[in-house]
Amino acid sequence: MLFLLASSLIGKFSQDLLPGNFWLANPEYWIYPIQTLVCGFLLLRWWRHYDFHGWSFLPAGIAAGVIAFLIWIAPQQWFGAPPRPDGFNPDLFAETPALYWTTLIFRFLRLVLIVPLLEEIFWRGFLMRYLIRDRFLSVAFGSYAPLAFFGVALGFSLVHSQPDRIPALLTGLLWNALAVRTRSLGSCVVAHAVTNLLLGVYIVRTGQWGFW
């Protein structure tokens, strides 16, 4: 809930409403670091309550993460979709190295650690089981039911921006299949983290900040 609240605050500000004030008009540059710290603290606080079902499926998670990364970049890389240069751009602080690296490090911490944990706990750890039975803790992780499997993939797609919805749908199906195949929340977290790490490196190398 706190993660979603922090993200929603970004939409409350705009350059038109707050001209001349960079930090108020671009709150993602300070809300995201705060969001990362707060959500990271809460994840650590409740860590013992999460069951990742072991990490023995690490290779499967890595492989799924690489495949998902290729799905995300395919439109721009191979199918002629226009580049996406507008978005969270740490190069704005290139002349201030301390601010640049702080911004970039927090962005990667959010991308590779916080988002994979929070989203996998929610989408596959909670919702995919809740759609099978409201007493979701009684449902084994990775249990299959058509409504849960395809509903979660569709929901995962719809919360992304328009250009990302097809890649997100395919990724949701892939990671749902990984959950069903491995019965391991840990493998899904690893897949999500690998995808986001590779995507983050791709973004920095190509300057396509819209992928953030």
N, C-alpha and C positions, 0 to 999 in steps of 0.2 A: 504493500500500500504506500509506504514512504517513497519507494522507488518511483512508482507511477505519479505520485503527487509532485515530486521534484521535477520529473520530466514534463508534467503538464504546466508547471509554472513558466517554462520557457516560452510557451505559446501566448502568455499573457503580456509579453513585452514585444515591442517592435521598434524598428528604426524610425518609423513615421510618427509614433506616439511620443518617442523620447529622443528627438534629434539632438545630436551633439554629445550625447553621453554614451560612449562605447560600451561600458560595463552594464548599464541598464538596458540598452538596446540589444545586447548580445549576451544574455544571462547564462547561456550554456558554458561560457568560459569560467564561470565561478560556481554555478549550480552543480555541474557535473562533478567537480572535485569534492564538494560538500556531500553530494549524493553518494559518491564512492566511499568516503570515510564513514558516513553514518551506516550505510548498508553493510559495509565490511565489518563494522563493529557488531551489528546485530547478527550477522551470519556467524561470527565467532562466538557470540554470546549463546546462541542456540545450536551450536555445531553438534553437540552430543545427541540432539533429537533427530538428526538426519541420518537415514540409512542409505548409503551409497551402494550397498550390495556387492562390496568388493571391487577390486580394480583388476581382476584377472583378464578382463576383456579390453585392456588398454590398446592392443593392436587394432582391434575392430573399431574402437573409438577414433583412433588416429586416422585410419583409412576412411571412415565416414566423414571425418572432418575435412580431409583433403578433397574428397568428392564434392562435398557441399561448397567448399571454396571455389572450385572450378565452375559449379553451377552459378554462383553469384556473379563471377566476373565474365561469364560466357557472353552475355549480350553485348558488352562493350569490347571485349577482347576478340571475338570471332564473328559476331553477327551484325556488326555495323551500327549498333546503338550509339547515340551521341555520348561523348564523355560527360562526366558529372563534376565540374570544377567548383560548384558552389556548396559550401557547408563549413563545418568546424575546421578552421585552418590555423594550425599552430605557427605557420610561417609568418603570420602577422606579427609575431614577437621575435622574429629572427635577429633583430638588432639588440635584443636583450636576452642573452643566452640563458640566464637563470630562469627567467619567466618562460622562455621557449621550452626548456627541458622539463620544467615542472608541469607545464600544460600537457606536454606530450606523454610524460610518465603517468600522470593521473588518467589521461585518456586511455592509455593501454591497460592500466590496472582495471579500469571500469570495463573495458572491452573484453579482456582475456580472463579476468577472475570474477568480478561481480556479476556481470550480465549472464555468463554461462551458468553460474550457480543459481542465481535467482530465477532465471527463466526455466531451467530444467526442473528445479524443485516445483515450480508452478505448473508448467505445461504438461510434463510427463509424470512428475511425482505426485501432483494433486489432480489436475483437471482430467487427465486421461483416465484416472481411476474413478473420479467423482462421476463422470458421465456413464460409468458402468453401474455404480451403486453410491448413494449419497453417504453411506458409511464407508468412505473411501479407504480408510485404514484396514478394512477387512479384505480389500482387493489386492492381490499380489501385484507388485510392480511389473509392468510389461504385459499384463493381461490384455487379450485382444477382444474387442467388440467393434463392429463396423462404425457405429455412431461415434464412439470415443476416438477411434483411430483417425477417421477422416474429418471429424468435427474439430479435433485439436489442430490438425494440419491446416484446415481452413481458417480457424481462429488465429493461428500463428501468422498466416499470410495477411489477414485483414488488418492486424495491428501495425503492419509495416506500411511505408509510403508506397504510392502507386507504382513507381518504377521497380520496386523490390518485391511485388506481390507474387509474381510467378516463381522467381527463385525461392522466395520464402515458402511457398506452397510445396515445391519439390523438396526443399530442405526439411520441412516439417514431416513429409511422408517418409523421407529417408531416416530421420532420427526416430520417428515412431517405430519404423521397422527395426531399427537398432535396439530400441527398448524391448520390443517383443522378442527379438532374437536372443538378446543377451540377458534379459531380466536384470539389468544392472543400470541404476541411475548414474553410477560413476562413469560408465562408458559414454553415456549421453553428455555428461558434463565435459568429458575430455573431447568428444567430437565438436561440441559447441566452442570450446576454448581454442582448439586447433584451427577451426574455420575462422574465428575472429582474429586470431593472431596472424594468420596468413593474409587475411583481408586487411588488417591494420598495416602490415608491411607493404602490401600492394598499394594502399591509399597513399602512404607517405612517399613511395617511389614514383607514383604516377600523378600525384596531385589531384586525384579525383575525390575531393573531400565530401561529395554527396553520398558516398558509400558509408560514412560514419553512421 
